[in-house]
Amino acid sequence: MSETSAYQGATATPYEPGFGDYVQLLKPRVMSLVVFTALVGLLVAPVSLHPVEAFSAILFIALGAGASGALNMWWDADIDAVMKRTAKRPVPAGRVQAGEALAVGLGLSGISVVMLGLATNLAAAGLLAFTIFFYAVVYSMWLKRSTPQNIVIGGAAGAFPPMIGWVAATGSVSVEAILMFALIFMWTPPHFWALALFMKEDYHAAGVPMLTVTHGRKATRAHILAYTILLVPVALGAAVTQVGGPLTLAVAVVLNAGFVIGAVRLWRRDEVMAQADNYAAEKAFFRFSLLYLFLHFAAFLAEAALKSAGLGGW
């Protein structure tokens, strides 16, 4: 196995892994975002599932997300070990063996895909299988270590959950599902590049060709601004579809105005300014990006609730 494969130094554990170690293996924070966006995609779809079917769909989508996380931790344990942000993850920290992480990832992949197909439809199961493959193989094994566009292309993996939820309910893809996908896809680069601005040394030490490493922080700031501007029409476009409405449009206008203002602020900063306040603006932009995505999808959900009460929608 090559140096870019699973981390060999983390194959021995000093104790039996606990339940919490395996939970951390599944990247629960990432899983929570996946579950939320998938749930929104399912609930705003024009076809309603039986509550048991809906719960099963979200459960198996969550397991698929956890499988992706486990496979990513297995493969990336060597670079996780040298990055401060990830060094305490179960595999590099030695709490879970690399082989166990691989087994968990593969096992959950199979279970989640098969059970989602049985609970909903084959289209949703196929999309979930492709998402796991894309994140584990296309992003983790190929893009992440080979190109500064890693997070741009690889961001598709995190953008699929609302589409999977929609397909689980309807059995097909529509413009609304595509725009929810596009919203996350276009949001991902500025979100992660903001993180990379104040975590550049981590990526440099790990040899990950993040844009901050290959092109520098100045170019990264310009890219954040460009992608943030390109994100605006996507967000506004989603707000005027059948999953949107006046509330969603108002939320989109406010959030995107704030996001653009924040991106402009980052673009105007130089390293002297950033280092002087310990990258305060960059960290604030990163935190706001999380709120940005959550509130967009919460607005979709609120609009659906208003529609069911005969108050929302176009």
N, C-alpha and C positions, 0 to 999 in steps of 0.2 A: 504493500500500500504506500502511495506517495506521501510526501510531506503535506500536500494540500488536502489529504483525506482526513479521516478521523484522527483525533488527537491520541497518540499512543501512550503518552505519559499519564493519561487519566484512566487507565484500565484497572487499577487496583484501588479499592476503597478500604478505609480503615474501619468501617463499621457497616452494618446492614442499612441500606437506604430506608428512610421513613416515608410515610405517605406524602408528607409535605415536599420531600425531594422530588417525587414523581410529579406532583402538581406543578412545581416550578419548572420541570422539564417541558411542560406543555405551554409555557409562556402565558400564564393566566391573564396578564394585563393586555397582551395582544389579543388573546382569545375573547376578552370582554368586549373589545371594539368590534371584533368579527361577529360575535353574537348579537350585539346591538344593531349593527347595520344590516345583518341578515334578517333579523326580526322585523326591522322597518320595511325591508324589501318585501317580505312575506305579508305583512299586515296592510300595506298600502296597495297591494295588488288587487285587481278588480274581481278576483275569484277568492272566496273564503274557504279555508280548510277547516275541517273539524278540529276542535281544540286539541284532541289527542294527536291527530296528524301534525298539527302545527308545532306542538311541543316536541314531538319526535323529530321533525325536520330540523328544528333549531338545535336539539341535542346532538344530532349526528353531524350537523355542520360544525358545531363546537368541537366535537371529537376530531373532525377532519383538520380543523385549525390547530388543535393540540398535536396531532400527528405531524403536521408541517413543522411545528415548533421543535418537537423532539428530533426530527430528522435534521433540522438546521443546527441544533445544538450538538448532535453527533458529528456532523461534518465540520462545523466551525470551531470545535473545542480547542484546536491549536491556536487560533487567533484570539478566541475569547479569553484564553489564559493570559495573554499579554495586554489586554485592554482593561483599564480600571473599571469601566462601566459593566463589563461582562465577566470579570475574573471569578466572581462568586457564584456563577451559574453551576448547576449540579455536576456536569461532566468535568469542566476544567478544575473545579474545586475538589474533585475526587469523591464526591458523595454518591455519584451514580456512574457505573462503568459505561464506557463507550458502546460496548456491545449491547448492554441493556437499553440504552437510549435508541439504538438502531432497531432493536426488537419491538420496543414500545411504539416507535414511529411507524414501522411497517404494519404491525398488528392493528393499530388504531386506524391506519389508512384503509386497510381492507374492510374492517368492521363498519367504519363510517360510510364508505361508498356503497357497500352492499345494503346496509340497513336504510340509508336514505332512499335508495332505489326502491326498496320494498315499501317504505313508508309513504313515498310521494310518487315519483316517476323517474324513468331512466335518464331523461334529459338533465334533471337536477343532479343525479348521481354522476353522470358523465362530466358535468361541469365541475363538480366537487373534485373528482379524480384528476381532472386537468389542472385545477388550482393547486392541489397538493404537489403534483408533478412539477408545475411551473415554479413554485416556491422552493422546493427541495432540490430540483435538478437544474432548471434554467437559471434561477437567481442564485441560490446558495453555491452550487457546484461550478457554475460557469461565469455568470455575469459579475458577481460580487468581487472576484479577485482578478478580473481581466479588463474591466473598462470603467472609466469614471461615469459612464451612463448607467451603471449598475442599478441605481435606485430609480432611475427614470423608467427603464424597461421593466425591471423587477417589481416596480410598484403595482403592476397589473395584478399580482397575486393577492395583494391586500384589497384590491378594488372589486374583486369578484363576489364577495359574500352577499351584498344586496341583490345582485343579479341571481345568485343561487336561490336566495329566498323567494324572489319573484317567480323564477322558473319552477320552484317546488310547488307554488300555488297555482300557476297558470299552465305549466308545461311548455311555455314558449318565451322568447325574448321579444321585448318591445322597445320603443324609443325611450320610454320612462326608465326601464332597466338599464339601457345603455348610458343614459345621462347620469344615473346614480353611480354607475361604474366610472364614468368619465370624471365625475366630481372627485372621487377618491383618487383616481389615477393622476389627475392634474394637481391635486393637493399634496400628494406624497413627496415630490421633489423639494418644494420649499420647506416642508415640515422637517425632512431629514437633513437637508443642507443647513438649516438653522442649527440643528443639533451638531452637525459636523463643524460649524464655525467655532464652537467652544469646546469641541472634543477632537480637534485636528490631530493632536499629538497621539491620541489613542489609535487612530486609523493609520497614522504614519508608522508607529511602532509595530503595528500588526501587518503592515505591508498591503493594506486594502487601498486600492486606487480611488478613494473618494475624491470628489471634485476639488475639495480644499487641499488635498495632497498633490494632485496632478496639475491643477491650474492656479492654486492659491486662493486666499480668502477674498481678494478683490473681485476676481472673476466669479466666485461663488455668490457673492452679494448681487452681482448683476444678473446671474441666472435666477436667483430667488425672485428678484423683481420681475423678470420676464415671465416666469411661470405663474407668478401671482396675478399678473395682468391677464394672462391667457386663461386663468381659472375663472375670472369674473363672468364671461359670457356663458360658460358651462353651468355655473351656479344659477345664474339668472334664467338660463334656458330650462333647467330642470324645474324651476319655480313656476313656469308658465305652462307646464304640461298638466296632464290629468292628475298627477300626484301632488301638484302644487295648488296654489291659491293665493289670495291676498296676504294672508299671514305669512306664508312661505316666502313670497316675494319681498315683503317688508323685512323679514329676517335676513334674507339673502343680500338685500341692499346694504343694510347696516353692517353685517359681518364682512362683506367684501370691501366696503369702504374702509373699515378698520384694518383689514388684512393688507390692502394696498398701501395705506398710510404707514403701517409697520414695515412693509417691504421697502418703501422709499426711505424710511429712516435708516434701515440697515444699509441700503445702497450708498447713502451719504456718509456713513461712518468709515473711518480708516482704522488701522490696527492700533495706532496710538490711543485713539479715543476708546476703542474696545477694551484694550488691556487696562486702561486707566480705571474703568469701572467694572472690571472683571466680567466683561461680556454681558452686562445687565440687559441691554436692549435685545441681544440675540436670544438670551434665555427667556425674556418676556415674550418675544415673537414665537418661540417654540411652544411655550405654554398656551399662548393664545391660539396657535394652530390646532391644538387638541380641542379647545373649546369651540373653535370654528366648525370643525367637522361634527362634533357632538350636537351642536345647536342646529346645524343644517338638517340632520336626520331627525332630530327631535321635532323640528318644524314640520317635516313630512308627516310624522306620526300625529302631531296635533291637528294638522289639516285634515287627515283622514278621520279623526274623531269628530271634528266639526262637520265634515260632510255627512257622517252617519247620523248626526243630529239635525241635518238639513240646514246648516249654517255656513259651511265653508265651501271651497272649490270655486271653479270659474263658471 
